[in-house]
Amino acid sequence: MTAEEQEQRVLYTNVLEYEQDHDWPKQWKANMKKNPDITLVSDLVSYLLSRSDHPVVKLLRKHQYRIYNRLYPIVSKGLPQSPNMSLRPSRSIHNLLRPETQRKPISSFSTDSSLSPSHSHELNTNYDEEEAEEPQTQLPVDRENSFEDLEQFLTQLDWAPPLSSDTSFDSEPTGDPSLQDESCIHELENKAIKEHLKAIVKDIHIAIEQLLSLCLLSFECLNTASYKDLCLASIEEAFFTPLWSAIVTLFRKVHREREQAFETGMKLYRDASPGDVGVPSKLFPPDTGALQGSYPYESAVQELKLLVQDCCPQRKLECLVRTLRLICACAEDYRCLHEADSSPQTAAM
């Protein structure tokens, strides 16, 4: 067997042993067989994730500890600023730079899903032993299908040009040597941090796939297309919530030039008219004063403001979808104000 198959076998054995010592898994399976309802599926997964002694939750915590301890050495230093940048610190930075979290990589997560330096001696001992037993090299995992959606993103991380191989060390230096050294170090640091982000993103995908597989092994009744999606959404939310601040901070470190360009563009267009950004007049209310204290597309704006409250990619995507639907609905309403025939024959956008 491969190392991955051996690990899977051990995890499945742990699940079987757990089910022999506890009755609630059998009761939930019987309920699911009697009444296979989507609401019951959500309740089952929520209950499963609340059982700290279940192998699925132990595996979840183990992956979280490992990922966070890889993130901490970089994100705890804060967001570096180059002289020509003045990025506004995000809430993630403030959370990570609080004095109580500025000590060392944590080894446990508090139950309120926030990063905390509190320790659980028993869990720490177990996971430290497991970490020590693991080989330092990455296990070969055949997960090409699960990374298809990452390929384009990961290649974008390599946009920085490599150091020129034609540079001769014997050539006469131009300019201040100390500035050249500093620039070279900065380039190497950027390249290293991008590679670190790529590795962490892959680790996260592998971790979530392992958690989903173990969850489906524990409850085979969840192994349908719709139930699997619900299960995956719940696992992602539980996995990402305590890690989100650290993950966002690392992304901001890697993409700080992109973030500054975005912020500059937002400032440039904050006083622009709808026409300046290509919005036809028919998709804008003819008399904004008649909105009585409101403003055009307000419902979509208010929905989009909720985006920062979510702590996992799936929830953020759902927020964006709701925002787009509200934009379309507002555009349809404004079009009807301009046209005599207000019946929606075709979509306004």
Disulfide bonds with the S-S distance in Angstrom:
none
